[in-house]
Amino acid sequence: MELSTIIFFVVAAVTILSAAMVAFSSNIIYSAFSLLGTFAGVAGLYVFLGADFVAGVQVLIYVGGILIIILFAVMLTHRITDVEITNRTVGRIPGFALIAVLIFLLVQTLRETAWLRAKEVSFAPTTATIGDLLLESYLLPFELASVVLLVALIGAATISRKETKD
Amino acid sequence: MVIGLESYLTIGAVLFALGLYTVLTRRNAISVLMGVELILNSANLNYVAFSHYTSANADGQIYAIFVIMLAAAEAAVGLAIVLAIFRIFHTIDVEAAETLKE
């Protein structure tokens, strides 16, 4: 077995095991820190797929941004460890059966489907291509994204501030 | 064993199922948001895998970047709502917030 194959399986195992930790851990702090392994593992998989820029964005935004605000939310709502994990409508056993069936169906489907294949797989740097695409074909979504981020910023600040009237 | 498109799609399917399990079985609002992040990550992984294996251009990576951007906005607004719920109800159990007021 080649070294890169071994590294791929290690990265995949880290990703899936820490995602399982997020799903099954009874302590929310452990869940939140396990997200770090999932996000970093997915970034590693992006590197294997030749998507260098997306891997960098993944580390910057998910590990550096989203994970930090999730941890801040966990720390700010300090009584959350008292909350029961189980749900009355869908319990653990039906949920587990559901995802077992779902994984089986998805894996079966994707193994039997004849996917369209490219002639050759390239590992060229993608940053310049992505920059060109963002300012040519995807200029309108790119500009809209800045508006969405501004609205989300203002909305989050408005929602989470204290009520000052009466 | 050759690492191909199916390997990445399988990882994506498992991540999606684990995220769905988290969303379904947790009553803690922050845990539900973590499940949503897992689902978005699995979708991104599929986008990038298809972009790498089935086409010569980087369109799939552009979609992944837009999804990451929307996930950041969603996490910011979602966690702000969680903090507002905690301030009003003093818990973040999603069942407590089903009345939407005190």
Interface residues (C-beta under 8 A of the other chain):
Chain A: T5 F8 A12 T15 I16 A19 A20 V22 A23 I28 S31 A32 L35 T38 F39 V42 L45 Y46 F48 L49 G50 A51 F53 V54 V57 Q58 I61 Y62 G65 I66 I69 I70 F72 A73 V74 L76 T77 R79 I80 V83 E84 I85 T86 N87 R88 V90 G91 R92 G95 F96 L98 I99 L102 I103 L106 V107 L110 R111 W115 L116 R117 A118 K119 V121 S122 T126 T129 I130 L133 L134 Y138 P141 A145 V148 L149 V151 A152 L153 G155 A156 A157 I159 S160 K162
Chain B: M1 I3 L5 E6 S7 Y8 L9 T10 I11 A13 V14 L15 F16 A17 L18 G19 L20 Y21 T22 L24 T25 R26 R27 N28 I30 S31 L33 M34 G35 E37 L38 N41 N44 L45 V48 A49 F50 S51 H52 Y53 T54 S55 A56 N57 A58 D59 Q61 I62 A64 I65 F66 I68 M69 L70 A71 A72 A73 E74 A75 A76 V77 L79 A80 I81 V82 L83 A84 F86 R87 H90 T91 I92 D93 E95
